[in-house]
Amino acid sequence: MHVKVLLSTFNGEEYIAEQIESILNQDYKDLSLLIRDDGSLDNTVEKIQYFTLKYPERVKLIKGHNIGVINSFRFLLEEAENGHSFYSFCDQDDVWLPHKVETAVNTLNKQVETEPLMHFTSTYLTDSKLGVIKVWPSPPTKNLFFYNALIENIAVGTTITINKVAREMLLTKNPVEKNIIMHDWWFYLCISALGEVIYDPSPSVLYRQHERNLIGGNKSLRDLILRKYRSFSSNKGSRILYHQALEFWKCYENEVKGDVKEQLKLFLEPRNNILKRLIYLKKSRLHRQGIIENVWFKFLVVIGYI
Protein backbone atom coordinates (compact mmCIF):
# COMPACT_ATOMS: atom_id res chain seq x y z
CA MET A 1 0.00 0.00 0.00
CA HIS A 2 1.71 3.10 -1.25
CA VAL A 3 1.90 6.29 0.80
CA LYS A 4 2.33 9.66 -0.91
CA VAL A 5 3.95 12.24 1.37
CA LEU A 6 3.00 15.83 0.53
CA LEU A 7 5.44 18.56 1.56
CA SER A 8 5.03 22.31 0.99
CA THR A 9 8.15 24.45 1.41
CA PHE A 10 8.91 28.15 1.64
CA ASN A 11 12.29 29.60 2.62
CA GLY A 12 13.13 26.45 4.56
CA GLU A 13 16.76 25.90 3.63
CA GLU A 14 17.99 25.53 7.22
CA TYR A 15 16.09 22.36 8.10
CA ILE A 16 14.66 20.92 4.88
CA ALA A 17 17.41 18.32 4.27
CA GLU A 18 16.98 16.84 7.75
CA GLN A 19 13.24 16.59 7.24
CA ILE A 20 13.52 14.88 3.85
CA GLU A 21 16.06 12.40 5.20
CA SER A 22 13.72 11.48 8.04
CA ILE A 23 10.98 10.71 5.49
CA LEU A 24 13.18 8.61 3.23
CA ASN A 25 14.50 6.70 6.24
CA GLN A 26 11.08 5.60 7.49
CA ASP A 27 10.64 1.99 8.59
CA TYR A 28 7.79 1.81 6.06
CA LYS A 29 9.47 1.81 2.64
CA ASP A 30 6.56 1.89 0.19
CA LEU A 31 6.35 5.67 0.04
CA SER A 32 7.31 8.56 -2.19
CA LEU A 33 7.60 12.29 -1.64
CA LEU A 34 5.93 15.06 -3.63
CA ILE A 35 7.23 18.54 -2.80
CA ARG A 36 5.85 21.87 -3.91
CA ASP A 37 8.01 24.91 -3.28
CA ASP A 38 5.89 28.01 -2.71
CA GLY A 39 8.27 30.53 -4.28
CA SER A 40 11.27 30.33 -1.92
CA LEU A 41 13.84 33.13 -2.13
CA ASP A 42 16.63 31.22 -0.37
CA ASN A 43 18.39 27.95 -1.24
CA THR A 44 15.47 25.67 -0.42
CA VAL A 45 15.00 24.53 -4.02
CA GLU A 46 18.70 23.73 -4.43
CA LYS A 47 18.61 21.64 -1.25
CA ILE A 48 15.60 19.71 -2.52
CA GLN A 49 17.12 19.15 -5.96
CA TYR A 50 19.96 17.20 -4.35
CA PHE A 51 17.37 14.61 -3.30
CA THR A 52 15.48 14.61 -6.62
CA LEU A 53 18.77 13.74 -8.36
CA LYS A 54 19.78 11.13 -5.80
CA TYR A 55 16.32 9.53 -5.51
CA PRO A 56 14.53 10.30 -8.81
CA GLU A 57 11.97 7.52 -8.28
CA ARG A 58 11.07 8.63 -4.77
CA VAL A 59 11.30 12.44 -4.70
CA LYS A 60 9.59 14.87 -7.07
CA LEU A 61 9.72 18.68 -6.90
CA ILE A 62 7.20 21.17 -8.27
CA LYS A 63 8.50 24.75 -8.35
CA GLY A 64 5.67 27.24 -7.94
CA HIS A 65 4.94 30.85 -7.14
CA ASN A 66 3.76 32.04 -3.75
CA ILE A 67 0.12 31.10 -3.20
CA GLY A 68 0.21 30.42 0.55
CA VAL A 69 0.26 27.26 2.60
CA ILE A 70 -3.45 26.38 2.30
CA ASN A 71 -3.51 26.61 -1.49
CA SER A 72 -0.13 24.91 -1.75
CA PHE A 73 -1.33 21.82 0.11
CA ARG A 74 -4.54 21.80 -1.94
CA PHE A 75 -2.42 21.82 -5.10
CA LEU A 76 -0.30 18.96 -3.77
CA LEU A 77 -3.37 16.91 -2.92
CA GLU A 78 -4.65 17.36 -6.48
CA GLU A 79 -1.29 16.61 -8.11
CA ALA A 80 -0.78 13.47 -6.03
CA GLU A 81 -3.43 11.66 -8.12
CA ASN A 82 -5.60 8.83 -6.85
CA GLY A 83 -3.40 5.80 -7.28
CA HIS A 84 -2.15 5.75 -3.69
CA SER A 85 -3.63 4.17 -0.59
CA PHE A 86 -2.73 6.95 1.85
CA TYR A 87 -1.61 10.58 1.84
CA SER A 88 0.55 12.11 4.58
CA PHE A 89 1.10 15.83 5.08
CA CYS A 90 4.46 17.26 6.04
CA ASP A 91 6.02 20.54 7.22
CA GLN A 92 9.50 21.63 6.22
CA ASP A 93 11.33 22.02 9.51
CA ASP A 94 10.45 19.00 11.64
CA VAL A 95 11.82 15.45 11.87
CA TRP A 96 9.66 12.37 11.49
CA LEU A 97 10.36 9.50 13.85
CA PRO A 98 11.10 6.21 12.02
CA HIS A 99 7.80 4.53 12.96
CA LYS A 100 5.52 7.40 11.90
CA VAL A 101 4.27 6.19 8.52
CA GLU A 102 4.10 2.52 9.49
CA THR A 103 1.98 3.31 12.55
CA ALA A 104 -0.45 5.38 10.48
CA VAL A 105 -0.78 2.68 7.81
CA ASN A 106 -1.30 -0.11 10.34
CA THR A 107 -3.94 1.89 12.18
CA LEU A 108 -5.88 2.97 9.10
CA ASN A 109 -5.81 -0.55 7.66
CA LYS A 110 -7.90 -1.73 10.61
CA GLN A 111 -10.75 0.65 9.74
CA VAL A 112 -13.57 0.51 7.19
CA GLU A 113 -11.93 1.38 3.88
CA THR A 114 -15.06 2.85 2.29
CA GLU A 115 -15.35 5.87 4.60
CA PRO A 116 -13.11 8.95 4.89
CA LEU A 117 -10.40 8.29 7.48
CA MET A 118 -7.80 10.47 9.16
CA HIS A 119 -5.02 9.49 11.58
CA PHE A 120 -2.96 11.93 13.64
CA THR A 121 -0.73 11.87 16.70
CA SER A 122 0.82 13.98 19.41
CA THR A 123 4.34 15.32 18.88
CA TYR A 124 7.51 15.85 20.83
CA LEU A 125 7.66 19.65 21.03
CA THR A 126 11.34 20.60 20.69
CA ASP A 127 13.61 23.61 20.54
CA SER A 128 15.42 24.57 17.33
CA LYS A 129 18.13 21.95 18.02
CA LEU A 130 15.56 19.18 18.60
CA GLY A 131 15.92 19.18 22.35
CA VAL A 132 12.63 17.75 23.64
CA ILE A 133 10.54 20.16 25.72
CA LYS A 134 7.38 18.10 26.24
CA VAL A 135 4.71 16.00 24.55
CA TRP A 136 2.24 18.27 22.75
CA PRO A 137 -0.67 18.52 22.40
CA SER A 138 -1.99 16.74 25.45
CA PRO A 139 -4.25 13.76 24.77
CA PRO A 140 -7.84 14.85 24.07
CA THR A 141 -10.26 14.52 26.97
CA LYS A 142 -13.39 14.41 24.79
CA ASN A 143 -14.49 12.79 21.55
CA LEU A 144 -12.71 13.68 18.31
CA PHE A 145 -15.83 14.61 16.47
CA PHE A 146 -17.41 17.45 14.54
CA TYR A 147 -18.63 19.02 17.81
CA ASN A 148 -15.00 19.63 18.68
CA ALA A 149 -13.61 20.31 15.20
CA LEU A 150 -16.09 23.11 14.48
CA ILE A 151 -14.52 25.32 17.17
CA GLU A 152 -11.06 23.87 17.88
CA ASN A 153 -8.25 22.20 15.97
CA ILE A 154 -6.09 19.70 17.82
CA ALA A 155 -4.69 17.93 14.74
CA VAL A 156 -1.09 18.96 14.02
CA GLY A 157 -0.77 18.99 10.23
CA THR A 158 2.58 17.24 9.98
CA THR A 159 1.17 14.21 11.84
CA ILE A 160 -1.90 13.77 9.61
CA THR A 161 -2.42 10.82 7.26
CA ILE A 162 -5.66 10.33 5.32
CA ASN A 163 -6.96 7.53 3.12
CA LYS A 164 -7.89 7.85 -0.56
CA VAL A 165 -11.61 8.10 0.23
CA ALA A 166 -10.92 11.17 2.38
CA ARG A 167 -8.79 12.68 -0.39
CA GLU A 168 -11.58 12.22 -2.92
CA MET A 169 -14.13 13.72 -0.52
CA LEU A 170 -11.94 16.79 0.10
CA LEU A 171 -11.32 17.37 -3.60
CA THR A 172 -14.98 17.18 -4.63
CA LYS A 173 -15.42 20.71 -3.22
CA ASN A 174 -13.63 23.98 -3.88
CA PRO A 175 -13.81 25.98 -0.65
CA VAL A 176 -12.90 29.66 -0.68
CA GLU A 177 -9.36 29.79 0.71
CA LYS A 178 -9.83 33.01 2.71
CA ASN A 179 -12.56 31.33 4.77
CA ILE A 180 -10.33 28.42 5.84
CA ILE A 181 -8.26 29.03 8.97
CA MET A 182 -5.64 26.37 8.14
CA HIS A 183 -5.52 23.26 5.96
CA ASP A 184 -5.16 20.80 8.85
CA TRP A 185 -8.16 22.32 10.65
CA TRP A 186 -10.22 22.00 7.47
CA PHE A 187 -9.25 18.32 7.14
CA TYR A 188 -10.20 17.67 10.76
CA LEU A 189 -13.52 19.50 10.33
CA CYS A 190 -14.57 17.74 7.13
CA ILE A 191 -13.45 14.22 8.00
CA SER A 192 -14.83 14.34 11.55
CA ALA A 193 -18.26 15.21 10.12
CA LEU A 194 -18.31 12.71 7.26
CA GLY A 195 -15.92 9.95 8.33
CA GLU A 196 -13.73 8.95 11.27
CA VAL A 197 -10.76 10.63 12.96
CA ILE A 198 -8.30 8.46 14.92
CA TYR A 199 -5.82 9.84 17.43
CA ASP A 200 -2.65 8.10 18.61
CA PRO A 201 -1.11 9.50 21.83
CA SER A 202 2.34 8.18 20.93
CA PRO A 203 4.35 11.07 19.36
CA SER A 204 5.45 10.50 15.78
CA VAL A 205 7.27 13.77 15.05
CA LEU A 206 9.94 16.02 16.54
CA TYR A 207 7.98 19.27 16.19
CA ARG A 208 10.64 21.93 15.98
CA GLN A 209 9.94 25.38 17.44
CA HIS A 210 11.88 28.37 16.16
CA GLU A 211 11.33 32.05 15.42
CA ARG A 212 9.98 31.41 11.90
CA ASN A 213 7.25 28.91 12.82
CA LEU A 214 4.01 29.79 11.03
CA ILE A 215 2.06 27.80 13.60
CA GLY A 216 3.55 26.40 16.78
CA GLY A 217 2.87 24.62 20.03
CA ASN A 218 2.57 25.98 23.54
CA LYS A 219 5.71 25.41 25.58
CA SER A 220 4.13 26.60 28.83
CA LEU A 221 0.97 28.08 30.38
CA ARG A 222 2.44 31.52 29.70
CA ASP A 223 2.79 30.64 25.99
CA LEU A 224 -0.82 29.46 25.93
CA ILE A 225 -2.10 32.68 27.52
CA LEU A 226 -0.04 34.87 25.19
CA ARG A 227 -1.20 32.91 22.14
CA LYS A 228 -4.83 33.23 23.20
CA TYR A 229 -4.43 36.96 23.79
CA ARG A 230 -2.77 37.52 20.41
CA SER A 231 -5.45 35.49 18.66
CA PHE A 232 -8.20 37.36 20.51
CA SER A 233 -6.72 40.73 19.59
CA SER A 234 -5.83 40.03 15.96
CA ASN A 235 -9.08 38.24 15.08
CA LYS A 236 -11.51 40.50 16.92
CA GLY A 237 -14.46 41.22 14.67
CA SER A 238 -13.31 38.85 11.92
CA ARG A 239 -15.50 35.91 13.09
CA ILE A 240 -13.12 33.36 11.64
CA LEU A 241 -14.89 30.38 13.22
CA TYR A 242 -18.21 31.51 11.77
CA HIS A 243 -16.81 31.99 8.27
CA GLN A 244 -15.09 28.59 8.28
CA ALA A 245 -18.29 26.94 9.52
CA LEU A 246 -20.32 28.75 6.86
CA GLU A 247 -17.85 27.60 4.19
CA PHE A 248 -18.25 24.03 5.39
CA TRP A 249 -22.05 24.44 5.20
CA LYS A 250 -21.84 25.73 1.62
CA CYS A 251 -19.61 22.82 0.61
CA TYR A 252 -21.19 19.89 2.46
CA GLU A 253 -24.77 20.91 3.29
CA ASN A 254 -26.16 17.95 1.33
CA GLU A 255 -23.75 15.44 2.86
CA VAL A 256 -24.14 16.15 6.58
CA LYS A 257 -27.10 14.58 8.34
CA GLY A 258 -29.00 14.45 11.60
CA ASP A 259 -27.73 16.15 14.73
CA VAL A 260 -24.48 17.22 13.03
CA LYS A 261 -26.52 19.29 10.60
CA GLU A 262 -28.70 20.71 13.37
CA GLN A 263 -25.69 21.72 15.50
CA LEU A 264 -24.08 23.39 12.49
CA LYS A 265 -27.25 25.35 11.72
CA LEU A 266 -27.55 26.34 15.36
CA PHE A 267 -23.96 27.60 15.41
CA LEU A 268 -24.55 29.72 12.30
CA GLU A 269 -27.74 31.36 13.56
CA PRO A 270 -27.40 35.04 14.66
CA ARG A 271 -27.07 35.70 18.39
CA ASN A 272 -27.41 39.46 18.71
CA ASN A 273 -28.27 39.68 22.41
CA ILE A 274 -27.22 38.04 25.66
CA LEU A 275 -30.42 36.01 25.99
CA LYS A 276 -29.97 34.35 22.60
CA ARG A 277 -26.34 33.57 23.47
CA LEU A 278 -27.30 31.90 26.72
CA ILE A 279 -30.05 29.90 25.01
CA TYR A 280 -27.53 28.84 22.38
CA LEU A 281 -25.07 27.59 25.00
CA LYS A 282 -27.82 25.51 26.57
CA LYS A 283 -28.63 23.86 23.25
CA SER A 284 -25.08 23.55 21.93
CA ARG A 285 -23.18 20.25 22.03
CA LEU A 286 -19.93 21.85 20.88
CA HIS A 287 -16.88 21.49 23.08
CA ARG A 288 -13.20 22.24 23.25
CA GLN A 289 -10.66 19.91 24.82
CA GLY A 290 -9.82 20.82 28.41
CA ILE A 291 -11.68 22.76 31.07
CA ILE A 292 -9.94 26.09 30.43
CA GLU A 293 -10.51 25.87 26.68
CA ASN A 294 -14.17 25.05 27.16
CA VAL A 295 -14.73 27.92 29.58
CA TRP A 296 -12.95 30.23 27.13
CA PHE A 297 -15.30 29.14 24.33
CA LYS A 298 -18.39 29.86 26.42
CA PHE A 299 -17.01 33.24 27.48
CA LEU A 300 -16.40 34.20 23.84
CA VAL A 301 -19.99 33.22 22.97
CA VAL A 302 -21.41 35.26 25.84
CA ILE A 303 -19.52 38.44 24.85
CA GLY A 304 -20.51 38.01 21.21
CA TYR A 305 -17.00 37.31 19.94
CA ILE A 306 -18.13 33.99 18.45
SVG drawing of the C-alpha trace seen along z (x, -y; Angstrom):
<svg xmlns="http://www.w3.org/2000/svg" viewBox="-33 -44 55 48">
<polyline fill="none" stroke="black" stroke-width="0.4" points="0.0,0.0 1.7,-3.1 1.9,-6.3 2.3,-9.7 4.0,-12.2 3.0,-15.8 5.4,-18.6 5.0,-22.3 8.2,-24.4 8.9,-28.2 12.3,-29.6 13.1,-26.5 16.8,-25.9 18.0,-25.5 16.1,-22.4 14.7,-20.9 17.4,-18.3 17.0,-16.8 13.2,-16.6 13.5,-14.9 16.1,-12.4 13.7,-11.5 11.0,-10.7 13.2,-8.6 14.5,-6.7 11.1,-5.6 10.6,-2.0 7.8,-1.8 9.5,-1.8 6.6,-1.9 6.4,-5.7 7.3,-8.6 7.6,-12.3 5.9,-15.1 7.2,-18.5 5.9,-21.9 8.0,-24.9 5.9,-28.0 8.3,-30.5 11.3,-30.3 13.8,-33.1 16.6,-31.2 18.4,-28.0 15.5,-25.7 15.0,-24.5 18.7,-23.7 18.6,-21.6 15.6,-19.7 17.1,-19.1 20.0,-17.2 17.4,-14.6 15.5,-14.6 18.8,-13.7 19.8,-11.1 16.3,-9.5 14.5,-10.3 12.0,-7.5 11.1,-8.6 11.3,-12.4 9.6,-14.9 9.7,-18.7 7.2,-21.2 8.5,-24.7 5.7,-27.2 4.9,-30.9 3.8,-32.0 0.1,-31.1 0.2,-30.4 0.3,-27.3 -3.5,-26.4 -3.5,-26.6 -0.1,-24.9 -1.3,-21.8 -4.5,-21.8 -2.4,-21.8 -0.3,-19.0 -3.4,-16.9 -4.7,-17.4 -1.3,-16.6 -0.8,-13.5 -3.4,-11.7 -5.6,-8.8 -3.4,-5.8 -2.1,-5.8 -3.6,-4.2 -2.7,-7.0 -1.6,-10.6 0.6,-12.1 1.1,-15.8 4.5,-17.3 6.0,-20.5 9.5,-21.6 11.3,-22.0 10.5,-19.0 11.8,-15.5 9.7,-12.4 10.4,-9.5 11.1,-6.2 7.8,-4.5 5.5,-7.4 4.3,-6.2 4.1,-2.5 2.0,-3.3 -0.5,-5.4 -0.8,-2.7 -1.3,0.1 -3.9,-1.9 -5.9,-3.0 -5.8,0.5 -7.9,1.7 -10.7,-0.7 -13.6,-0.5 -11.9,-1.4 -15.1,-2.8 -15.3,-5.9 -13.1,-9.0 -10.4,-8.3 -7.8,-10.5 -5.0,-9.5 -3.0,-11.9 -0.7,-11.9 0.8,-14.0 4.3,-15.3 7.5,-15.9 7.7,-19.6 11.3,-20.6 13.6,-23.6 15.4,-24.6 18.1,-22.0 15.6,-19.2 15.9,-19.2 12.6,-17.8 10.5,-20.2 7.4,-18.1 4.7,-16.0 2.2,-18.3 -0.7,-18.5 -2.0,-16.7 -4.3,-13.8 -7.8,-14.9 -10.3,-14.5 -13.4,-14.4 -14.5,-12.8 -12.7,-13.7 -15.8,-14.6 -17.4,-17.4 -18.6,-19.0 -15.0,-19.6 -13.6,-20.3 -16.1,-23.1 -14.5,-25.3 -11.1,-23.9 -8.3,-22.2 -6.1,-19.7 -4.7,-17.9 -1.1,-19.0 -0.8,-19.0 2.6,-17.2 1.2,-14.2 -1.9,-13.8 -2.4,-10.8 -5.7,-10.3 -7.0,-7.5 -7.9,-7.9 -11.6,-8.1 -10.9,-11.2 -8.8,-12.7 -11.6,-12.2 -14.1,-13.7 -11.9,-16.8 -11.3,-17.4 -15.0,-17.2 -15.4,-20.7 -13.6,-24.0 -13.8,-26.0 -12.9,-29.7 -9.4,-29.8 -9.8,-33.0 -12.6,-31.3 -10.3,-28.4 -8.3,-29.0 -5.6,-26.4 -5.5,-23.3 -5.2,-20.8 -8.2,-22.3 -10.2,-22.0 -9.2,-18.3 -10.2,-17.7 -13.5,-19.5 -14.6,-17.7 -13.4,-14.2 -14.8,-14.3 -18.3,-15.2 -18.3,-12.7 -15.9,-9.9 -13.7,-9.0 -10.8,-10.6 -8.3,-8.5 -5.8,-9.8 -2.6,-8.1 -1.1,-9.5 2.3,-8.2 4.4,-11.1 5.5,-10.5 7.3,-13.8 9.9,-16.0 8.0,-19.3 10.6,-21.9 9.9,-25.4 11.9,-28.4 11.3,-32.1 10.0,-31.4 7.2,-28.9 4.0,-29.8 2.1,-27.8 3.6,-26.4 2.9,-24.6 2.6,-26.0 5.7,-25.4 4.1,-26.6 1.0,-28.1 2.4,-31.5 2.8,-30.6 -0.8,-29.5 -2.1,-32.7 0.0,-34.9 -1.2,-32.9 -4.8,-33.2 -4.4,-37.0 -2.8,-37.5 -5.5,-35.5 -8.2,-37.4 -6.7,-40.7 -5.8,-40.0 -9.1,-38.2 -11.5,-40.5 -14.5,-41.2 -13.3,-38.9 -15.5,-35.9 -13.1,-33.4 -14.9,-30.4 -18.2,-31.5 -16.8,-32.0 -15.1,-28.6 -18.3,-26.9 -20.3,-28.7 -17.8,-27.6 -18.3,-24.0 -22.0,-24.4 -21.8,-25.7 -19.6,-22.8 -21.2,-19.9 -24.8,-20.9 -26.2,-18.0 -23.7,-15.4 -24.1,-16.2 -27.1,-14.6 -29.0,-14.4 -27.7,-16.2 -24.5,-17.2 -26.5,-19.3 -28.7,-20.7 -25.7,-21.7 -24.1,-23.4 -27.2,-25.4 -27.6,-26.3 -24.0,-27.6 -24.5,-29.7 -27.7,-31.4 -27.4,-35.0 -27.1,-35.7 -27.4,-39.5 -28.3,-39.7 -27.2,-38.0 -30.4,-36.0 -30.0,-34.4 -26.3,-33.6 -27.3,-31.9 -30.0,-29.9 -27.5,-28.8 -25.1,-27.6 -27.8,-25.5 -28.6,-23.9 -25.1,-23.5 -23.2,-20.3 -19.9,-21.8 -16.9,-21.5 -13.2,-22.2 -10.7,-19.9 -9.8,-20.8 -11.7,-22.8 -9.9,-26.1 -10.5,-25.9 -14.2,-25.0 -14.7,-27.9 -12.9,-30.2 -15.3,-29.1 -18.4,-29.9 -17.0,-33.2 -16.4,-34.2 -20.0,-33.2 -21.4,-35.3 -19.5,-38.4 -20.5,-38.0 -17.0,-37.3 -18.1,-34.0"/>
</svg>
